[in-house]
Amino acid sequence: MAVMTIMKVPYVDLGAQYNGIKQEVLDRIGALLDSGAFIMGEELATFEKNFAQLCGTKYAIGVANGTDALFLSMMALGIGEGDEVITAPNSYLASASSIALARATPVFADPLDDMNIDPAAVRKAITSRTKAIIAVHLTGRPVRMVELLAIAKEHGLHVIEDCAQAIGATLNGQHVGSFGTTGCFSLHPLKNLAAAGDGGVITTNDDAVAAHLSKARNHGMRDRDHSDFFSYNSRLDNMQAAILNVKMRELPRWTERRRAIAAMYQLGLSATGDLLVPNDRNGERAVYHTFIVQTAQRDALKQFLADRGIDTKIHYPVPIHLQQAAAYLGHKKGDFPVTEKQSATILSLPVFAELSDEQVQYVIDAIKTFYSGAH
């Protein structure tokens, strides 16, 4: 009997991301330590300028994390108690929790097969209390923004983009984060552009919103001594900005590598059993923060891959509307059937930029072996 050769394939390797840039990162940190410029400094200003340029927006405002980006956006738009905000139930918790923290009510709309929110379901969820839509570009694929913006315009609603997983993604050549009133990005270590800790950014083309947010992230202060309104402490540290300035230069290369890995999966896994494999739609340029396949045999496949040294994840096994935190909203199992079906079938394959072609092919071969029954 042949002995199975095991190749370790981690789901992610955060340390490997610093290969080739570590010394430059350390040099920038050292310069900051020498200068003592830790808060609201030149590195942050440079990062915000470059980030806005990347997204094609007038402004980018660094904040402490992606959740704050969503929450502060809603505060800037006057969203609060008595208002409803529509979002997706299959996203990470923060898409809905930020609505609740703003004292508004999260209202959910099921996704399409691509896991992004269904504009038709959004339309059905609109009431007289609806104030905004949070469009989550899940997995790094753009939401159907043309349809969603038309619905929002028809009903006089704001659109807030949750771009936490989608930096650099485009739809018809336009970057996510530039479609809505604001775009909200996370810079968490697992994201495609990652700080060495928490971080976030808000993009906008609205002068008044940008002016408000620039104060809102810093106690409402217009200068060192004067606060125009009580607000929060949600600044992006200058040291994190310094690290991000180095990484931004590498982001196009990392993005292309993610897309190349996705293309290998797409080619290698097409017409494999019941596996549903994501592909770019027309006009869409996805960045594949996650590469999520769907199969009715998810749990068995996950274990099969684990036995062969391949680490996979599930994003996310428990939908937001079924979380204990959301119990007060009164939802029950069956309320969002597409989300619930997907939560039982989704599996995230390794897709980080430092994966080798050999590791990707090993994953493909293992999955094909699973479906062939030759094990």
SEDO-463102 format. One record per residue (C-alpha): residue in one letter; x negated, y, z. Coordinates in steps of 0.5 Angstrom, whole numbers, plus 500, padded with zeros to 3 digits. Example, Ala and Ser with C-alpha at 12.3 -4.5 7.8 and 13.67 -1.06 7.14 Angstrom:
BEGIN
a475491516s473498514
***
This chain:
BEGIN
m500500500a497507498v496512504m499518503t494524502i497530507m495537505k497542510v501548507p503553512y509557512v505564513d498565514l498573517g490573518a489571511q492577509y486581511n481577507g477582503i480588507k478587514q472591514e476597511v481597516l477596522d473602519r479606519i481604526g474606529a475613526l482614529l479612536d473617535s478622533g483621538a489622533f494617535i501620534m503624528g497625524e494625517e494618516l501618517a502624513t498620507f502614508e509617508k507621501n504615498f511611500a515616497q511616491l512608491c520608492g521614487t524619493k523626495y522623502a519618506i519618514g515613518v519610524a518605530n521599526g526597521t532597526d531604528a531606521l538603520f540606526l537613525s540613518m547612521m546618526a544622521l550621517g554622523i557615523g559613530e565611534g571609531d568608524e567602520v560600516i561594511t555589511a553582510p554577515n548572512s543578514y538578520l541581526a539588525s543589519a549589524s546590531s544597528i551599526a554597533l548601537a551607533r558605536a561604530t564597528p560592523v565589518f563583514a563582506d561575504p555574499l555571492d551565490d544569490m545571497n546578496i553582498d559581493p561588491a568585490a568583497v566590499r572593496k577588499a574590506i574598505t579601510s581608512r576608517t570605513k564610513a559607509i556600506i549597508a547594502v542588504h537587499l536580502t530575500g527581496r532581490p536587489v543588491r548589485m547597486v551599480e557596482l556598489l555605488a561606483i565603489a562607494k563614490e570612489h572611496g567617498l562612502h555613504v550607502i545605506e540600503d537595508c530594504a527590510q525584505a525588498i519593498g517594491a523591488t527594482l533594478n533597471g526600473q529603479h526602486v530599492g530605497s532610492f539608490g543610497t543616501t537613505g533607504c531603510f524599511s521594516l514594516h514588521p508583520l512578516k514583511n511584504l508590506a506589514a503593519a499590525g505590529d512594528g513599524g519602519v520607514i526611511t527614504t531619502n532624496d537629501d534635504a538635510v538628512a530628511a530634515h534631521l530625521s524628521k526631528a531625530r525620530n521625535h526627541g529632536m523637536r522642531d515643534r511642540d516646545h523646542s528641541d534642537f538636539f537630544s534624540y530618540n522616540s521612534r515615531l510610526d503610530n498614526m494607527q499603524a499608518a492607517i492600516l498601512n494605507v489600506k494595505m499599500r493599495e493591495l501591495p502591487r497585487w500581493t507582489e505579483r502573486r509572490r512573483a507568480i508563486a516564485a515562477m511556479y517554483q522556478l519552473g517546477l524545480s528547475a534541474t531538480g537534484d542539487l537544488l539551487v533555485p533563485n531566479d531574477r537576473n537581467g534588469e532585476r525585479a525581485v519581490y520574493h519576501t523569501f524564496i530560498v533554495q539551497t541544497a546539501q541535503r537541507d536538513a533531510l529535505k526540511q524533515f521530509l517536507a514537514d512530514r508531509g505538512i509543509d512548513t519551511k524555515i531557515h533564514y538564517p542558521v547562525p551567521i551574524h559573525l558567529q553570534q555570541a553578541a558579535a564575539y567581541l569582533g573576534h571572528k571565528k568559523g571559516d572567516f566568511p566561507v560563503t556565508e557559512k556554506q549557505s547557512a548550512t544549505i539554505l531553506s525557505l519555502p512558503v511564498f506568501a500571497e494567499l497560497s493557492d496554486e494547489q498548495v504550491q504544486y503540492v510543495i513542488d511535487a513533494i520536493k521532486t518526490f524527495y529527489s526521486g527517492a520514491h518514498
***
